[in-house]
């Protein structure tokens, strides 16, 4: 798959997290945000056992930036989606993430 010029959202989780309800909430929210903003989406399963589930934004060859961390699993899909939208909006003002500046209006439309 070719990477979108706007970047991609990546969900990092332990293999064991895939059986949890919170993983579904986070995956669905991140995938929905990626689709709305025309970003690519990827889920990365790691062999290490750890509790948090992370969502990163990555653009091109740059280092991924963490934009969400679920430690306790108390958030629902709507809360995760709102947190992702807010972080992407904030990142859109950073000069390093100029690709997000171009989609700032779309981020605002869904607030």
Secondary structure, DSSP 8 states (H G I E B T S, - for coil): ----TT-EEEEEEEGGGGGSHHHHHHHHHHHHHHHHTT-EEEEEEESS--S-EEEEEE-TTS--EEEEEESS----HHHHHHHHHHHHHHHTTSGGGHHHHTTHHHHHHT-
